[in-house]
Amino acid sequence: DAGITQSPRYKITETGRQVTLMCHQTWSHSYMFWYRQDLGHGLRLIYYSAAADITDKGEVSDGYVVSRSKTENFPLTLESATRSQTSVYFCASSELNHEQYFGPGTRLTVT
Amino acid sequence: AQSVAQPEDQVNVAEGNPLTVKCTYSVSGNPYLFWYVQYPNRGLQFLLKYITGDNLVKGSYGFEAEFNKSQTSFHLKKPSALVSDSALYFCAVRDLNSGGYQKVTFGTGTKLQVIP
């Protein structure tokens, strides 16, 4: 199916564990993004990527790592999860200067 | 630096009445403005955008938005609200004149409640 998918949709993990959230898009969009959504903060950019092997930090990148070896995939890794990383994470994609298309989100709880 | 403000956390409107969700922005250059909608447990969906041209922009589901440069506003409107319009609405802005990757800044969202 065409679109943007995220997995898992729900994840519970413990403090200190490494967690990877997956994102896959079928449009071959150049740009991909990771956001977190928290009450009162709206959407905050974690990382973005302009193309395969090109990534850059957003406003809240501490504690997160990304990679983009293929255009269609953009995994986000929490190296050592903390309770403050409990959030809903959204992946998005777009072409330059166009609107973004969002995935369904991953609800992550860190205990 | 660019920013966007949605001054109302929640807007209540009766079904059939016109609705307005407010957004103001700040950019140093020319703005590229968006509205997105988020239904419960879903990702954001694109509604409409403004780059240049006619100040009244029409989008999905009967929504429209009016760009006002002097007031730096981009309010979302619909002539007749439906209960199914109840959702969280986000305004977003990008500075067209900034160099490199032009980051999009999202507002904190406005919850629209349409009352039957």
Interface residues (C-beta under 8 A of the other chain):
Chain A: I4 Y31 Y35 G40 H41 G42 L43 L45 Y48 A50 D56 G58 F90 A92 N97 E99 Q100 Y101 F102 G103 P104 G105
Chain B: Y32 F34 Y36 N41 R42 G43 L44 Q45 F46 K49 F90 Y101 Q102 K103 V104 F106 G107 T108 G109
